[in-house]
Amino acid sequence: MFNSLKSPIFLKSTSNAEFQLQKLHEIEPKLNPEGKALIQQDIKFLEYGIAGEKNVAFELKNSGMPMYILHDIYLTDGDLSAQIDYMVFTRKLCFVIECKNLFGNIEINSAGDFIRSMSVGGKIRKEGIYSPITQNERHLQVIKKVKTESRNNFLTKFLTERYFDSFYHSVVVLANPRTILNAKYAKKEVKQKVIRADQLIAYIKEANSQSKESNSSDNNMKEWADSFLQLHKEQTCDYTAKYEKYYIANQTSTVASDSVQTAAETTKEITPKSVLYRVSEEKIEDTEIFKELKAYRLKKSREENIKPYYIFNDAQLKELISKMPATGNELLLIPGFGEKKVTQYGPAILSILERYRKQ
C-alpha cells in the first residue's frame, strides 16, 4: 500500500497550560500584594513548563519523520487520571513523552533516584526530586487500562493487554538545553528512559529501527492516534479558586484619597533611581517609557509568533518601570523574569531603561 505521509502532523497541538496561563494573567491585576506574589510564582512555573513543551514540539516538527502527534492529552478511568505531555505515533511504536524543563543539573544514581544540583549563593545545593520515570510509568498504566477497556470484545481486550509493552515506550525528555544529565551510575533500563530534547529524534529513530513490529500504513497510524484523541477528556478545573481570598475589595473614595496622599508622601523617600518613572497607575500608560517597552514587546511577539504576554505582561511592564533594573541580576528579581527571559530579552530591555534613566 502506498504511503504518502513524509512529515509529522499534530492532531492536537493546544495545551491546557496555555489556557491556564491566560486565566492567571487576567486575574493578576485584581489581587492584593500577597496574592500577586503567589500567582506570579505560579505563572513562572507555568511559563517554564510551556517553554519546555515548546522545545519538544520544535524537535518533533523538524524531525522529517512520518508521525502523528497529540499534545496535552488527559485520560481518566474512575479515580485514575493521567495528563500526558506528548503521545507520538510512528509506523511501529507510540512514544509517551513526559517533558521536564528543570533548572539545575540532574544526577541519577544507581538506585534510580533523581537528584538536582543548583548553585545558590555561591554554594551547590542538592535536593531529591520525584522520579519522572515513575510518573510516566503511572501514565502508561492509565493508558493501558483505558485502551484495554475501550475494546469491544474479549479477544481485542486480551491482545491489547498482552502486547501493550511492545508498542508503547515511555521516555522522559529534559527540555532545558542548559541542564547537564549525569546518569553514569544509573542502571541501563533507567538510562534508556531519560534523554535531552536534542536527542529525542535520534531516540525515536533508533527505537523504531530495533522494533520487530511491522510498519503501519498512513491510515492505520492515524486511526491509532485518533483512538486516543477520542478518549481525551477536557479538564474542568477552576484555576482561579485558590486566589479568591486575595482579591482586592472595592475601595471607597475616601480610601482612594488617603492612598493618593500616602503615595505622595512616600515618594519623597524613594531613591532617585526609582523616582523618575514611579508614576500613578492612571498616568503610567501615557509615559514614553511605557509606550516604548510595549512597542518592543509587540515587535518581538510578532517576530517569534507568540502572545505578547509571554515576553512580559502589563503588570511586569509596570514593575520594570517602577524598579528600573540596571543589570541582568536585577532584572531576575522582577517577578516573571527567569534566566531564559533575561538571556533572550534582557539586553534590549535594559538598553531601553538605561536611556530613560539618563534623561
QUINOR-V532845 format. One record per pair of residues at least 24 apart in sequence whose ideal C-beta (glycine too) atoms are under 10 Angstrom apart, sorted by the first residue. I is the first residue (numbers start at 1). J is the second residue. Records with the same first field share a line. If there is no record, write none. Layout:
# QUINOR-V532845
I: J, J
This chain:
# QUINOR-V532845
1: 217, 218, 219, 220
2: 217, 218
3: 66, 91, 215, 216, 217, 218, 219, 220, 221
4: 66, 218
5: 65, 66, 67, 68, 91, 217, 218, 219, 221, 222
6: 64, 65, 66, 218
7: 61, 62, 63, 64, 65, 66, 67
8: 57, 59, 60, 61, 62, 63, 64, 65, 66, 67, 68, 69, 88, 89, 90, 201
9: 61, 66, 67, 68, 69, 89, 218, 221, 222, 225
10: 57, 60, 61, 67, 68, 69, 70, 71, 86
11: 68, 69, 70, 71, 87, 89, 222, 225, 226, 228, 229
12: 68, 69, 70, 71, 72, 73, 86, 87, 225, 228, 229, 232
13: 57, 61, 69, 70, 71, 72
14: 71, 72
15: 46, 49, 50, 53, 54, 57, 71, 72, 85
16: 71, 72, 73, 74, 83, 234, 235, 237, 239
17: 45, 46, 47, 49, 50, 53, 72, 83, 85
18: 46, 50, 53, 54, 72, 307, 310
19: 72, 234, 235, 237, 239
20: 46, 49, 50, 235, 237, 239, 240
21: 46, 47, 49, 50, 239, 307, 309, 310, 313
22: 239, 307, 309
23: 237, 238, 239, 240
24: 239, 240, 243, 313
25: 307, 309, 310, 313, 314, 315, 316, 336
26: 240, 309, 313
27: 239, 240, 243, 244, 246, 247
28: 243, 313, 314, 315, 316, 335, 336
29: 248, 281, 313, 314, 315, 318
30: 240, 243, 246, 247, 248
31: 243, 244, 245, 246, 247, 248, 315
32: 243, 245, 246, 247, 248, 249
33: 246, 248
34: 245, 246
35: 242, 243, 244, 245, 246, 247, 248
36: 243, 246, 248, 315, 319, 335
37: 246, 335
38: 242, 243, 246
39: 240, 242, 243, 246, 315, 335
40: 313, 315, 316, 319, 334, 335, 336
41: 335, 336
42: 239, 242, 243
43: 309, 313, 315, 316, 335, 336
44: 335, 336, 337, 338, 341
45: 101, 338
46: 239
47: 101, 309, 310, 336, 337, 338, 340, 341
48: 100, 101, 102, 103, 175, 176, 338, 339, 340
49: 85, 99, 100, 101, 175
50: 99, 101, 306, 310
51: 101, 175, 176, 310, 338, 340, 341
52: 85, 99, 100, 101, 102, 173, 174, 175, 176, 197
53: 85, 86, 97, 99, 101, 173, 175
54: 99, 101, 175, 306, 310
55: 99, 101, 173, 174, 175, 176, 177, 196, 197, 198, 200
56: 85, 86, 88, 97, 99, 101, 173, 175, 197, 200
57: 85, 86, 99, 175, 197
58: 175, 197
59: 173, 175, 196, 197, 198, 199, 200, 201, 202, 204
60: 86, 88, 95, 97, 197, 200, 201, 204
62: 201
63: 88, 90, 200, 201, 202, 204, 205
64: 201
65: 90, 91, 201, 204, 205, 208
66: 90, 91, 215, 216, 218, 221
67: 91, 93, 94, 95, 204, 208, 221, 225
68: 94, 218, 221, 222, 223, 224, 225, 226, 228, 229
69: 95, 97, 225
70: 94, 225, 226, 228, 229, 232
71: 97, 99
72: 232, 235
73: 139, 143, 228, 229, 231, 232, 233
74: 231, 232, 233, 234, 235
75: 139, 142, 143, 145, 146, 147, 228, 231, 232, 233
76: 142, 146, 231, 232, 233, 235
77: 141, 142, 143, 144, 145, 146, 147, 148, 149, 150, 231
78: 145, 149
80: 138, 141, 142, 145, 146
81: 138, 139, 142, 146, 233, 235
82: 135, 136, 138, 139, 140, 141, 142, 143, 145, 146
83: 139, 142, 235
84: 136, 139, 140, 142, 143, 228, 232
85: 136, 139, 172, 173, 175
86: 171, 173, 200
87: 139, 143, 168, 224, 225, 228, 229, 232
88: 169, 171, 200, 204, 225
89: 167, 216, 220, 221, 222, 223, 224, 225, 226, 227, 228
90: 169, 204, 205, 207, 208, 211, 215, 216, 221, 224
91: 208, 211, 213, 214, 215, 216, 217, 218, 220, 221, 224
92: 166, 167, 169, 207, 208, 209, 210, 211, 212, 213, 214, 215, 216, 221
93: 166, 167, 168, 169, 204, 207, 208, 210, 211, 213, 216
94: 143, 147, 164, 167, 168, 169, 221, 224, 225, 228
95: 168, 169, 170, 171, 173, 200, 203, 204, 207, 208
96: 136, 137, 139, 140, 143, 168, 169, 170, 171, 172
97: 136, 139, 169, 170, 171, 172, 173, 175, 195, 200, 204
98: 132, 133, 135, 136, 137, 139, 170, 171, 172, 173, 193, 194
99: 132, 171, 172, 173, 174, 175, 197, 200
100: 129, 132, 135, 136, 172, 173, 174, 175, 176, 179, 194, 197
101: 173, 174, 175, 176, 177, 179, 197, 340
102: 129, 132, 174, 175, 176, 178, 179, 181
103: 176, 178, 179, 338, 339, 340
104: 129, 176, 178, 179, 180
105: 174, 176, 178, 179, 180, 181, 182
106: 132, 172, 174, 176, 179, 180, 181, 182, 183, 194
107: 180, 181, 182, 183, 184, 185, 186
108: 133, 181, 182, 183, 184, 185, 186, 187, 190, 191, 193, 194
109: 182, 183, 184, 185, 186, 187, 190
110: 184, 185, 186, 187, 190
111: 185, 186, 187, 190
112: 185, 186, 187, 189, 190, 193
113: 186, 190
114: 172, 183, 186, 190, 194
115: 182
116: 179
117: 180, 182
131: 172, 190, 194
132: 170, 171, 172, 173, 174, 193, 194
133: 170, 171, 172, 186, 189, 190, 193, 194
134: 172
135: 170, 172
136: 170, 171, 172, 193, 194
137: 170, 193
138: 170
139: 168, 170
140: 164, 165, 168, 169, 170
143: 168, 170, 228, 231
144: 168
146: 228, 231
147: 227, 228, 231
149: 231
150: 227, 228, 230, 231
163: 213
166: 211, 212, 213
167: 211, 213, 224
169: 193, 203, 204, 207, 208, 211
171: 195, 199, 200, 203, 204, 207
173: 197, 198, 199, 200, 203
174: 198, 199
175: 200
176: 339, 340
177: 340
178: 339, 340, 343
270: 322
271: 324
272: 357
273: 323, 324, 325, 326, 357
274: 321, 322, 323, 324
275: 324
276: 321, 324, 356, 357, 358, 359
277: 318, 320, 321, 322, 323, 324, 353, 356, 357, 359
278: 318, 321, 322, 323, 324
279: 318, 321, 322
281: 318
284: 314, 317, 318, 321, 322
285: 314, 317, 318
287: 321, 356
288: 355, 356, 359
289: 317, 320, 321, 324, 352, 353, 355, 356, 357, 359
290: 314, 317, 318, 320, 321
292: 352, 353, 355, 356
293: 317, 318, 320, 321, 348, 349, 352, 353, 356
295: 352
296: 345, 348, 349, 351, 352
297: 345, 349
299: 348
300: 344, 345, 348
304: 344
309: 336
310: 341
311: 336, 341, 344, 345, 349
312: 336, 337, 341, 345, 349
316: 341
317: 349
320: 349, 350, 352, 353
321: 353, 356
323: 353
324: 350, 353, 354, 356, 357
325: 349, 350, 353
326: 350, 353, 354, 357
